[in-house]
Amino acid sequence: MKKIGVIGAGAMGSGIAQVAAQNGHEVILSDTNEGTLAKSKKSLEKVMNRLVEKGRRTQEETEAIQARIQYTTELKDFAGTELIIEAIVERLDVKKSVFAALEQIVSDTCILASNTSSLSIASIASACQQSSRVLGIHFFNPAPLMPLVEIIPAVQTSDAVLHEAKNLIDSWGKVSVVAKDTPGFIVNRVARPFYGEALRIYEEGIADMPSIDWAMKQLGGFRMGPFELMDFIGNDINYAVTESVFQAFYNDPRYKPSFTQKRHAEAGWLGRKSGRGYYNYTEVSTNAPANEDEVLGQKIVDRILAMLINEAADALFWNIASAKDIDLAMTKGVNYPKGLLAWANEIGLDRCVAAMDELYDEYREDRYRCSPLLRRNAAQGVSFSFD
Ligand SMILES: NC(=O)c1ccc[n+]([C@@H]2O[C@H](COP(=O)([O-])OP(=O)(O)OC[C@H]3O[C@@H](n4cnc5c(N)ncnc54)[C@H](O)[C@@H]3O)[C@@H](O)[C@H]2O)c1
């Protein structure tokens, strides 16, 4: 494939265009907003200059990368592209109209992909006459740095299109995983308890936020604590994803959003970007220290980890992806210290089931139901296998 199109020059589209250009493709990058295009060009220039300063790329290489990207406001410039990745606003109606318009411009063999985080690929594909050419190619932010890419075939997508897209993304040095077209795909589904259970532990008054973060980092081995990570992502964004996953799963209590997060978002305490979230980033000294109680800390880690493992096992139970891809997704997409299914094998599936059953017995809430696959494998003494 020579020529790649990227629609939307925001955070994701700019990053994806950079990745494609770094891999030798001619890239057409479009946006309806000329100012955004200019900003995108400028920020790529900065990134490239930094790479030269650090000695990672030569001046000639970075100039060639930049020269390969053509910026435009016109969709008609996408004629001649062989793959287009759409990264515009997260609205189904807008995406559908863009996909329908694109089909009038490109050749019959051009693959059309969406970088959507939460919309159904089948719905987007339904806007096209040749819907077998449409699939999801979901990058993580920032796209040039995060290795994971989720590839999501819709029910309409042809096998040939799926394989061609996957091979191309692999050839870019990315780690691709294939996920079913279901809410949150792999990462945004399996990661929900990292936030949700931490918020619940806080709301029950079991521990405060710094102590939960301390436990997950110090004892759990995670790079960031749940509250630090929510502040980093933005409470508005993280809350919106949780709410949309909850609704998309027909209000399954496992994904229930939290009032604490809602109120923080409503208060404008969005996290780092607004100077204040769960933590205060302008007056750091006002943040309470963590209670470094190892017994309490281990309880917190065990509870959140049991919920994460259960979610990963359930994703496998519903054939959302293979065991190997579920573990790769969590280590390469959100930097978990271990794949959750491998972690379950290490802990022992019996212990994971017991942790879930203990929570269920205490709360009698469907939120804490153990995945049938986790229970079945534990009963049969079978570990998760990654063949
Ligand atoms: N931000 C993330 O962390 C992240 C991660 C993975 C996937 N995504 C998904 O990627 C997509 C883009 O997200 P983002 O964070 O880059 O958004 P963004 O708001 O930074 O950028 C979107 C860009 O699309 C442009 N745009 C809107 N309508 C357009 C149209 N009809 N034609 C051309 N350009 C148009 C806007 O002007 C804007 O520049 C969304 O679908 C989002 O769900 C985001």
PDBQT file of the ligand as one rigid body, heavy atoms in Angstrom, charges set to zero:
ROOT
HETATM    1  N1  LIG A 401      -8.254  10.745  22.402  1.00  0.00    +0.000 N 
HETATM    2  C1  LIG A 401      -8.070   9.450  22.664  1.00  0.00    +0.000 C 
HETATM    3  O1  LIG A 401      -7.453   9.066  23.673  1.00  0.00    +0.000 OA
HETATM    4  C2  LIG A 401      -8.593   8.412  21.715  1.00  0.00    +0.000 A 
HETATM    5  C3  LIG A 401      -8.051   7.129  21.749  1.00  0.00    +0.000 A 
HETATM    6  C4  LIG A 401      -8.488   6.187  20.827  1.00  0.00    +0.000 A 
HETATM    7  C5  LIG A 401      -9.496   6.511  19.923  1.00  0.00    +0.000 A 
HETATM    8  N2  LIG A 401     -10.031   7.775  19.924  1.00  0.00    +0.000 N 
HETATM    9  C6  LIG A 401     -11.069   8.071  18.907  1.00  0.00    +0.000 C 
HETATM   10  O2  LIG A 401     -10.461   8.787  17.829  1.00  0.00    +0.000 OA
HETATM   11  C7  LIG A 401     -11.377   9.729  17.275  1.00  0.00    +0.000 C 
HETATM   12  C8  LIG A 401     -10.785  11.127  17.337  1.00  0.00    +0.000 C 
HETATM   13  O3  LIG A 401     -10.464  11.434  18.673  1.00  0.00    +0.000 OA
HETATM   14  P1  LIG A 401      -9.482  12.666  19.036  1.00  0.00    +0.000 P 
HETATM   15  O4  LIG A 401      -9.229  12.568  20.483  1.00  0.00    +0.000 OA
HETATM   16  O5  LIG A 401      -8.342  12.724  18.078  1.00  0.00    +0.000 OA
HETATM   17  O6  LIG A 401     -10.469  13.898  18.752  1.00  0.00    +0.000 OA
HETATM   18  P2  LIG A 401     -10.100  15.423  18.495  1.00  0.00    +0.000 P 
HETATM   19  O7  LIG A 401     -11.288  16.195  18.938  1.00  0.00    +0.000 OA
HETATM   20  O8  LIG A 401      -8.746  15.748  19.021  1.00  0.00    +0.000 OA
HETATM   21  O9  LIG A 401     -10.001  15.507  16.886  1.00  0.00    +0.000 OA
HETATM   22  C9  LIG A 401     -11.082  15.319  16.018  1.00  0.00    +0.000 C 
HETATM   23  C10 LIG A 401     -10.828  16.165  14.777  1.00  0.00    +0.000 C 
HETATM   24  O10 LIG A 401     -11.778  15.807  13.771  1.00  0.00    +0.000 OA
HETATM   25  C11 LIG A 401     -12.133  16.999  13.072  1.00  0.00    +0.000 C 
HETATM   26  N3  LIG A 401     -13.403  16.757  12.386  1.00  0.00    +0.000 N 
HETATM   27  C12 LIG A 401     -14.614  16.696  12.932  1.00  0.00    +0.000 A 
HETATM   28  N4  LIG A 401     -15.521  16.402  11.966  1.00  0.00    +0.000 NA
HETATM   29  C13 LIG A 401     -14.845  16.255  10.816  1.00  0.00    +0.000 A 
HETATM   30  C14 LIG A 401     -15.207  15.939   9.483  1.00  0.00    +0.000 A 
HETATM   31  N5  LIG A 401     -16.479  15.718   9.158  1.00  0.00    +0.000 N 
HETATM   32  N6  LIG A 401     -14.231  15.837   8.551  1.00  0.00    +0.000 NA
HETATM   33  C15 LIG A 401     -12.944  16.062   8.876  1.00  0.00    +0.000 A 
HETATM   34  N7  LIG A 401     -12.539  16.382  10.139  1.00  0.00    +0.000 NA
HETATM   35  C16 LIG A 401     -13.486  16.481  11.084  1.00  0.00    +0.000 A 
HETATM   36  C17 LIG A 401     -12.165  18.073  14.134  1.00  0.00    +0.000 C 
HETATM   37  O11 LIG A 401     -11.996  19.365  13.539  1.00  0.00    +0.000 OA
HETATM   38  C18 LIG A 401     -10.993  17.676  15.016  1.00  0.00    +0.000 C 
HETATM   39  O12 LIG A 401      -9.796  18.317  14.611  1.00  0.00    +0.000 OA
HETATM   40  C19 LIG A 401     -12.685   9.538  18.049  1.00  0.00    +0.000 C 
HETATM   41  O13 LIG A 401     -13.492   8.636  17.341  1.00  0.00    +0.000 OA
HETATM   42  C20 LIG A 401     -12.226   8.935  19.369  1.00  0.00    +0.000 C 
HETATM   43  O14 LIG A 401     -13.217   8.146  19.969  1.00  0.00    +0.000 OA
HETATM   44  C21 LIG A 401      -9.597   8.733  20.788  1.00  0.00    +0.000 A 
ENDROOT
TORSDOF 0
